[in-house]
């Protein structure tokens, strides 16, 4: 019996570039969230954002950080599409 393959995080370099600019506490909180998504990939965000590709992205606020993502259940991946500061 094959074990179920866990979900993986897939993100563009821009996400990692933003992470480097965050304070230690913001970075820690932001880095923990995708790990939770790999265990619970159907987690909904605080609101949904339609994207140019027609796909609906989830958006989750973590303090003053906004993380957008969508789960690709077929590929078993969480696609992070953006991280940004919000005021």
KELO-669627 format. One record per atom (N, C-alpha, C): residue in three letters; y, z, x; residue number from 1. Coordinates in nm, 4 decimals. Layout:
BEGIN
+-----+----------+----------+----------+-----+
:   r :        Y :        Z :        X :   k :
+-----+----------+----------+----------+-----+
: Ala :        Y :        Z :        X : NUM :
...
+-----+----------+----------+----------+-----+
//
This chain:
BEGIN
+-----+----------+----------+----------+-----+
:   r :        Y :        Z :        X :   k :
+-----+----------+----------+----------+-----+
: Unk :  -0.1180 :   0.0000 :   0.0842 :   1 :
: Unk :   0.0000 :   0.0000 :   0.0000 :   1 :
: Unk :   0.1244 :   0.0000 :   0.0888 :   1 :
: Unk :   0.2137 :  -0.0941 :   0.0648 :   2 :
: Unk :   0.3373 :  -0.1029 :   0.1426 :   2 :
: Unk :   0.4419 :  -0.0083 :   0.0854 :   2 :
: Unk :   0.5055 :   0.0706 :   0.1732 :   3 :
: Unk :   0.6142 :   0.1558 :   0.1224 :   3 :
: Unk :   0.7337 :   0.0693 :   0.0828 :   3 :
: Unk :   0.8124 :   0.1186 :  -0.0114 :   4 :
: Unk :   0.9309 :   0.0454 :  -0.0548 :   4 :
: Unk :   1.0338 :   0.0472 :   0.0574 :   4 :
: Unk :   1.0826 :  -0.0698 :   0.0904 :   5 :
: Unk :   1.1829 :  -0.0823 :   0.1961 :   5 :
: Unk :   1.3155 :  -0.0256 :   0.1475 :   5 :
: Unk :   1.3773 :   0.0643 :   0.2260 :   6 :
: Unk :   1.5049 :   0.1218 :   0.1824 :   6 :
: Unk :   1.6164 :   0.0178 :   0.1839 :   6 :
: Unk :   1.7205 :   0.0470 :   0.1094 :   7 :
: Unk :   1.8389 :  -0.0390 :   0.1103 :   7 :
: Unk :   1.9104 :  -0.0234 :   0.2438 :   7 :
: Unk :   1.9764 :  -0.1290 :   0.2870 :   8 :
: Unk :   2.0549 :  -0.1261 :   0.4095 :   8 :
: Unk :   2.2001 :  -0.1573 :   0.3769 :   8 :
: Unk :   2.2890 :  -0.1125 :   0.4646 :   9 :
: Unk :   2.4315 :  -0.1389 :   0.4497 :   9 :
: Unk :   2.4661 :  -0.2668 :   0.5239 :   9 :
: Unk :   2.5406 :  -0.3540 :   0.4590 :  10 :
: Unk :   2.5903 :  -0.4773 :   0.5207 :  10 :
: Unk :   2.7417 :  -0.4770 :   0.5005 :  10 :
: Unk :   2.8159 :  -0.4965 :   0.6093 :  11 :
: Unk :   2.9620 :  -0.4912 :   0.5986 :  11 :
: Unk :   3.0255 :  -0.5856 :   0.7004 :  11 :
: Unk :   3.1403 :  -0.6428 :   0.6662 :  12 :
: Unk :   3.2130 :  -0.7263 :   0.7620 :  12 :
: Unk :   3.2804 :  -0.6390 :   0.8685 :  12 :
: Unk :   3.3168 :  -0.6972 :   0.9783 :  13 :
: Unk :   3.3816 :  -0.6243 :   1.0875 :  13 :
: Unk :   3.5103 :  -0.5561 :   1.0426 :  13 :
: Unk :   3.5793 :  -0.6125 :   0.9449 :  14 :
: Unk :   3.7047 :  -0.5509 :   0.8994 :  14 :
: Unk :   3.6814 :  -0.4091 :   0.8478 :  14 :
: Unk :   3.5663 :  -0.3838 :   0.7878 :  15 :
: Unk :   3.5342 :  -0.2490 :   0.7406 :  15 :
: Unk :   3.5273 :  -0.1532 :   0.8592 :  15 :
: Unk :   3.4615 :  -0.1942 :   0.9655 :  16 :
: Unk :   3.4480 :  -0.1088 :   1.0840 :  16 :
: Unk :   3.5827 :  -0.0893 :   1.1540 :  16 :
: Unk :   3.6656 :  -0.1916 :   1.1504 :  17 :
: Unk :   3.7982 :  -0.1794 :   1.2110 :  17 :
: Unk :   3.8823 :  -0.0758 :   1.1371 :  17 :
: Unk :   3.8740 :  -0.0744 :   1.0046 :  18 :
: Unk :   3.9482 :   0.0253 :   0.9267 :  18 :
: Unk :   3.8912 :   0.1647 :   0.9531 :  18 :
: Unk :   3.7590 :   0.1775 :   0.9580 :  19 :
: Unk :   3.6976 :   0.3080 :   0.9846 :  19 :
: Unk :   3.7509 :   0.3700 :   1.1138 :  19 :
: Unk :   3.7695 :   0.2879 :   1.2152 :  20 :
: Unk :   3.8183 :   0.3393 :   1.3448 :  20 :
: Unk :   3.9573 :   0.3984 :   1.3348 :  20 :
: Unk :   4.0363 :   0.3566 :   1.2362 :  21 :
: Unk :   4.1740 :   0.4037 :   1.2247 :  21 :
: Unk :   4.1870 :   0.5305 :   1.1400 :  21 :
: Unk :   4.0795 :   0.5715 :   1.0745 :  22 :
: Unk :   4.0850 :   0.6873 :   0.9853 :  22 :
: Unk :   4.0796 :   0.8182 :   1.0632 :  22 :
: Unk :   4.1352 :   0.9215 :   1.0034 :  23 :
: Unk :   4.1230 :   1.0551 :   1.0631 :  23 :
: Unk :   3.9758 :   1.0945 :   1.0632 :  23 :
: Unk :   3.9412 :   1.1927 :   1.1411 :  24 :
: Unk :   3.8013 :   1.2352 :   1.1519 :  24 :
: Unk :   3.7441 :   1.2767 :   1.0156 :  24 :
: Unk :   3.8207 :   1.3532 :   0.9372 :  25 :
: Unk :   3.7689 :   1.3992 :   0.8074 :  25 :
: Unk :   3.7544 :   1.2824 :   0.7089 :  25 :
: Unk :   3.8531 :   1.1911 :   0.7074 :  26 :
: Unk :   3.8421 :   1.0735 :   0.6200 :  26 :
: Unk :   3.7255 :   0.9849 :   0.6625 :  26 :
: Unk :   3.7087 :   0.9681 :   0.7925 :  27 :
: Unk :   3.5997 :   0.8841 :   0.8430 :  27 :
: Unk :   3.4643 :   0.9449 :   0.8055 :  27 :
: Unk :   3.4496 :   1.0749 :   0.8228 :  28 :
: Unk :   3.3227 :   1.1409 :   0.7910 :  28 :
: Unk :   3.2894 :   1.1238 :   0.6422 :  28 :
: Unk :   3.3872 :   1.1500 :   0.5563 :  29 :
: Unk :   3.3655 :   1.1372 :   0.4116 :  29 :
: Unk :   3.3318 :   0.9917 :   0.3751 :  29 :
: Unk :   3.4025 :   0.8991 :   0.4367 :  30 :
: Unk :   3.3817 :   0.7570 :   0.4074 :  30 :
: Unk :   3.2466 :   0.7093 :   0.4586 :  30 :
: Unk :   3.2034 :   0.7588 :   0.5732 :  31 :
: Unk :   3.0740 :   0.7175 :   0.6283 :  31 :
: Unk :   2.9572 :   0.7784 :   0.5518 :  31 :
: Unk :   2.9759 :   0.8934 :   0.4897 :  32 :
: Unk :   2.8686 :   0.9566 :   0.4128 :  32 :
: Unk :   2.8388 :   0.8805 :   0.2836 :  32 :
: Unk :   2.9405 :   0.8231 :   0.2236 :  33 :
: Unk :   2.9231 :   0.7575 :   0.0937 :  33 :
: Unk :   2.8225 :   0.6413 :   0.0982 :  33 :
: Unk :   2.8314 :   0.5471 :   0.1935 :  34 :
: Unk :   2.7311 :   0.4397 :   0.1958 :  34 :
: Unk :   2.5883 :   0.4912 :   0.2140 :  34 :
: Unk :   2.5728 :   0.6003 :   0.2883 :  35 :
: Unk :   2.4396 :   0.6594 :   0.3022 :  35 :
: Unk :   2.3842 :   0.7041 :   0.1678 :  35 :
: Unk :   2.4706 :   0.7604 :   0.0838 :  36 :
: Unk :   2.4284 :   0.8001 :  -0.0507 :  36 :
: Unk :   2.3919 :   0.6772 :  -0.1334 :  36 :
: Unk :   2.4672 :   0.5687 :  -0.1132 :  37 :
: Unk :   2.4373 :   0.4456 :  -0.1874 :  37 :
: Unk :   2.3009 :   0.3888 :  -0.1505 :  37 :
: Unk :   2.2578 :   0.4035 :  -0.0254 :  38 :
: Unk :   2.1263 :   0.3508 :   0.0132 :  38 :
: Unk :   2.0148 :   0.4248 :  -0.0591 :  38 :
: Unk :   2.0387 :   0.5505 :  -0.0947 :  39 :
: Unk :   1.9393 :   0.6287 :  -0.1687 :  39 :
: Unk :   1.9514 :   0.6101 :  -0.3197 :  39 :
: Unk :   2.0730 :   0.5774 :  -0.3655 :  40 :
: Unk :   2.0999 :   0.5584 :  -0.5086 :  40 :
: Unk :   2.1829 :   0.4307 :  -0.5265 :  40 :
: Unk :   2.1218 :   0.3149 :  -0.5068 :  41 :
: Unk :   2.1971 :   0.1885 :  -0.5037 :  41 :
: Unk :   2.2633 :   0.1481 :  -0.6354 :  41 :
: Unk :   2.2242 :   0.2084 :  -0.7444 :  42 :
: Unk :   2.2865 :   0.1729 :  -0.8728 :  42 :
: Unk :   2.4057 :   0.2617 :  -0.9056 :  42 :
: Unk :   2.4502 :   0.3420 :  -0.8082 :  43 :
: Unk :   2.5653 :   0.4284 :  -0.8293 :  43 :
: Unk :   2.6869 :   0.3446 :  -0.8652 :  43 :
: Unk :   2.7502 :   0.3809 :  -0.9739 :  44 :
: Unk :   2.8697 :   0.3088 :  -1.0178 :  44 :
: Unk :   2.9912 :   0.3694 :  -0.9513 :  44 :
: Unk :   3.0915 :   0.2882 :  -0.9310 :  45 :
: Unk :   3.2169 :   0.3353 :  -0.8749 :  45 :
: Unk :   3.3030 :   0.3991 :  -0.9822 :  45 :
: Unk :   3.4251 :   0.4302 :  -0.9459 :  46 :
: Unk :   3.5202 :   0.4856 :  -1.0420 :  46 :
: Unk :   3.5722 :   0.3774 :  -1.1358 :  46 :
: Unk :   3.5732 :   0.2543 :  -1.0855 :  47 :
: Unk :   3.6114 :   0.1396 :  -1.1682 :  47 :
: Unk :   3.5530 :   0.0133 :  -1.1074 :  47 :
: Unk :   3.5612 :  -0.0975 :  -1.1806 :  48 :
: Unk :   3.5078 :  -0.2261 :  -1.1357 :  48 :
: Unk :   3.6215 :  -0.3218 :  -1.1058 :  48 :
: Unk :   3.5979 :  -0.4091 :  -1.0067 :  49 :
: Unk :   3.6971 :  -0.5093 :  -0.9666 :  49 :
: Unk :   3.6297 :  -0.6458 :  -0.9651 :  49 :
: Unk :   3.6796 :  -0.7407 :  -1.0424 :  50 :
: Unk :   3.6242 :  -0.8757 :  -1.0325 :  50 :
: Unk :   3.6669 :  -0.9381 :  -0.8996 :  50 :
: Unk :   3.5762 :  -1.0093 :  -0.8372 :  51 :
: Unk :   3.6054 :  -1.0738 :  -0.7090 :  51 :
: Unk :   3.6200 :  -1.2242 :  -0.7285 :  51 :
: Unk :   3.6727 :  -1.2897 :  -0.6267 :  52 :
: Unk :   3.6930 :  -1.4347 :  -0.6334 :  52 :
: Unk :   3.5625 :  -1.5101 :  -0.6540 :  52 :
: Unk :   3.4517 :  -1.4530 :  -0.6050 :  53 :
: Unk :   3.3232 :  -1.5209 :  -0.6178 :  53 :
: Unk :   3.2600 :  -1.5023 :  -0.7555 :  53 :
: Unk :   3.3300 :  -1.4306 :  -0.8464 :  54 :
: Unk :   3.2795 :  -1.4095 :  -0.9805 :  54 :
: Unk :   3.1945 :  -1.2848 :  -0.9949 :  54 :
: Unk :   3.1625 :  -1.2224 :  -0.8843 :  55 :
: Unk :   3.0815 :  -1.1012 :  -0.8863 :  55 :
: Unk :   3.1708 :  -0.9811 :  -0.9164 :  55 :
: Unk :   3.1166 :  -0.8825 :  -0.9825 :  56 :
: Unk :   3.1907 :  -0.7595 :  -1.0108 :  56 :
: Unk :   3.1582 :  -0.6581 :  -0.9013 :  56 :
: Unk :   3.2617 :  -0.6123 :  -0.8339 :  57 :
: Unk :   3.2458 :  -0.5136 :  -0.7276 :  57 :
: Unk :   3.2781 :  -0.3756 :  -0.7828 :  57 :
: Unk :   3.2087 :  -0.2765 :  -0.7343 :  58 :
: Unk :   3.2371 :  -0.1381 :  -0.7685 :  58 :
: Unk :   3.3437 :  -0.0866 :  -0.6724 :  58 :
: Unk :   3.4292 :   0.0028 :  -0.7198 :  59 :
: Unk :   3.5319 :   0.0625 :  -0.6340 :  59 :
: Unk :   3.5264 :   0.2137 :  -0.6521 :  59 :
: Unk :   3.5165 :   0.2840 :  -0.5413 :  60 :
: Unk :   3.5059 :   0.4298 :  -0.5430 :  60 :
: Unk :   3.6176 :   0.4888 :  -0.4582 :  60 :
: Unk :   3.6903 :   0.5850 :  -0.5159 :  61 :
: Unk :   3.7938 :   0.6526 :  -0.4391 :  61 :
: Unk :   3.7338 :   0.7784 :  -0.3769 :  61 :
: Unk :   3.7616 :   0.7938 :  -0.2486 :  62 :
: Unk :   3.7176 :   0.9101 :  -0.1720 :  62 :
: Unk :   3.8425 :   0.9720 :  -0.1117 :  62 :
: Unk :   3.9045 :   1.0595 :  -0.1870 :  63 :
: Unk :   4.0340 :   1.1125 :  -0.1435 :  63 :
: Unk :   4.1362 :   1.0010 :  -0.1487 :  63 :
: Unk :   4.1950 :   0.9677 :  -0.0331 :  64 :
: Unk :   4.2931 :   0.8590 :  -0.0285 :  64 :
: Unk :   4.2337 :   0.7300 :   0.0287 :  64 :
: Unk :   4.1019 :   0.7182 :   0.0233 :  65 :
: Unk :   4.0318 :   0.5988 :   0.0716 :  65 :
: Unk :   3.9629 :   0.5316 :  -0.0460 :  65 :
: Unk :   3.9743 :   0.3998 :  -0.0532 :  66 :
: Unk :   3.9078 :   0.3208 :  -0.1568 :  66 :
: Unk :   3.7984 :   0.2381 :  -0.0904 :  66 :
: Unk :   3.6774 :   0.2517 :  -0.1388 :  67 :
: Unk :   3.5627 :   0.1766 :  -0.0872 :  67 :
: Unk :   3.5160 :   0.0824 :  -0.1963 :  67 :
: Unk :   3.5051 :  -0.0457 :  -0.1644 :  68 :
: Unk :   3.4526 :  -0.1418 :  -0.2621 :  68 :
: Unk :   3.3185 :  -0.1936 :  -0.2122 :  68 :
: Unk :   3.2287 :  -0.2204 :  -0.3073 :  69 :
: Unk :   3.0913 :  -0.2570 :  -0.2716 :  69 :
: Unk :   3.0214 :  -0.3205 :  -0.3905 :  69 :
: Unk :   2.9089 :  -0.3813 :  -0.3619 :  70 :
: Unk :   2.8196 :  -0.4261 :  -0.4684 :  70 :
: Unk :   2.6768 :  -0.4192 :  -0.4165 :  70 :
: Unk :   2.5842 :  -0.3776 :  -0.5024 :  71 :
: Unk :   2.4441 :  -0.3708 :  -0.4602 :  71 :
: Unk :   2.3762 :  -0.5065 :  -0.4784 :  71 :
: Unk :   2.3083 :  -0.5500 :  -0.3747 :  72 :
: Unk :   2.2276 :  -0.6717 :  -0.3821 :  72 :
: Unk :   2.0826 :  -0.6248 :  -0.3936 :  72 :
: Unk :   2.0361 :  -0.6094 :  -0.5168 :  73 :
: Unk :   1.9043 :  -0.5523 :  -0.5393 :  73 :
: Unk :   1.7926 :  -0.6436 :  -0.4898 :  73 :
: Unk :   1.8138 :  -0.7735 :  -0.4957 :  74 :
: Unk :   1.7105 :  -0.8662 :  -0.4486 :  74 :
: Unk :   1.6873 :  -0.8491 :  -0.2985 :  74 :
: Unk :   1.7961 :  -0.8407 :  -0.2209 :  75 :
: Unk :   1.7852 :  -0.8260 :  -0.0750 :  75 :
: Unk :   1.7728 :  -0.6797 :  -0.0325 :  75 :
: Unk :   1.7878 :  -0.5869 :  -0.1280 :  76 :
: Unk :   1.7842 :  -0.4424 :  -0.0997 :  76 :
: Unk :   1.8930 :  -0.4052 :   0.0018 :  76 :
: Unk :   2.0143 :  -0.4510 :  -0.0305 :  77 :
: Unk :   2.1303 :  -0.4242 :   0.0553 :  77 :
: Unk :   2.2469 :  -0.3741 :  -0.0295 :  77 :
: Unk :   2.3280 :  -0.2897 :   0.0304 :  78 :
: Unk :   2.4559 :  -0.2506 :  -0.0267 :  78 :
: Unk :   2.5602 :  -0.3286 :   0.0515 :  78 :
: Unk :   2.6335 :  -0.4147 :  -0.0145 :  79 :
: Unk :   2.7352 :  -0.4967 :   0.0485 :  79 :
: Unk :   2.8701 :  -0.4265 :   0.0387 :  79 :
: Unk :   2.9159 :  -0.3657 :   0.1485 :  80 :
: Unk :   3.0494 :  -0.3090 :   0.1517 :  80 :
: Unk :   3.1460 :  -0.4244 :   0.1661 :  80 :
: Unk :   3.2441 :  -0.4309 :   0.0798 :  81 :
: Unk :   3.3366 :  -0.5433 :   0.0849 :  81 :
: Unk :   3.4761 :  -0.5032 :   0.1314 :  81 :
: Unk :   3.5034 :  -0.3740 :   0.1329 :  82 :
: Unk :   3.6334 :  -0.3311 :   0.1815 :  82 :
: Unk :   3.6491 :  -0.1816 :   0.1848 :  82 :
: Unk :   3.7318 :  -0.1369 :   0.2773 :  83 :
: Unk :   3.7743 :   0.0022 :   0.2856 :  83 :
: Unk :   3.9236 :  -0.0027 :   0.3111 :  83 :
: Unk :   3.9996 :   0.0713 :   0.2308 :  84 :
: Unk :   4.1432 :   0.0732 :   0.2512 :  84 :
: Unk :   4.2023 :   0.2067 :   0.2108 :  84 :
: Unk :   4.3147 :   0.2374 :   0.2688 :  85 :
: Unk :   4.3885 :   0.3578 :   0.2313 :  85 :
: Unk :   4.4662 :   0.3302 :   0.1041 :  85 :
: Unk :   4.4710 :   0.4301 :   0.0162 :  86 :
: Unk :   4.5524 :   0.4202 :  -0.1047 :  86 :
: Unk :   4.6442 :   0.5413 :  -0.1102 :  86 :
: Unk :   4.7579 :   0.5216 :  -0.1695 :  87 :
: Unk :   4.8560 :   0.6320 :  -0.1800 :  87 :
: Unk :   4.8624 :   0.6831 :  -0.3206 :  87 :
+-----+----------+----------+----------+-----+
//
